[in-house]
Every structure is written in structure tokens, then in C-alpha cells.
Amino acid sequence: MPELISSAEAFRKARERASVAAAFEANTLHMAVFDAREAGMSVRETAAALSVPKTTVARHWREGHHCVQPVPVWGSVAAWREAHAAVWAHEPRELADDWVPYAWGVEADQTVVTSKSRGLAQLRREEPVAVDPPDESAT
């Protein structure tokens, strides 16, 4: 029985890491395609640089495209932070942002994963300032 307990715990940890890894892979692929497009790269160049099919890049390339993100159902805050540290170890600016976009909880014997928002942006429209046209008769 101790073997089952040990292997079951190993399975749970592997499932948790795989779930978080799938979410990170989707997020960073979309980010990389967006960055490549902003840098002026072509779909073909981007596909070669990321080692993914051109059709995958083309799907993410479209203006206004929003991927359906995989939800890390088996994840946890600790697993997310561990994956974040591993994925962004080469980039100190991204590594410093340790925000976790999900909250995990258990309700009635089931896991509930809630997507969190970074906040609410409120944009204010200012009235245009009236500017008198220049007096051309003075010249």
C-alpha cells in the first residue's frame, strides 16, 4: 500500500505540472506570435523561429484573435509560480511579475478554478479644447 500512496502522489504532482504547463504554453505562444508580428516578421519566419506549423502561427496572427486558453484545472498557486519561475528565468522583467491569473478552490468535492482579473481600467473622455483658428489677416 505505501507504493500506491507514493505513486498516487507522484501522479497528482505530474498532472498538476502538466496542467499548468499547457496553460503557459498557450499563453507564451500567443505572446511570441504577437511580438513577432509587431517586429515585422512574416508568418513563415515566425513559424520557423518558433518551430510550429505555419497554420498555427496564421491562426494566432489574425488581428483581434483571442485564443481559448486552457484552464489549468489540476493546477495550484505553487505550481503556477514554479512554472513561471522556470519559463521566465531568462527575463528578469517578466520574472519579477509573480501574479497568478487563477484561483483554485474546492467546493462540494470538486475543484473550482476561477480566472482572476488584474483590475479595472477606467478611461475618461475629455472634452476637446476649442482652439481659435489663426488670424491670417495679420500677415
Secondary structure by P-SEA (a helix, b strand, c coil): caaaaaaaaaaaaaaaaaaaaaaaaaaaaaaaaaaaaaacccaaaaaaaacccaaaaaaaacccccccccccccccaaaaaaaaaaaacccccccccccccbbbbbcccbbbbbbbbcbbbbbbbcccccccccccccc
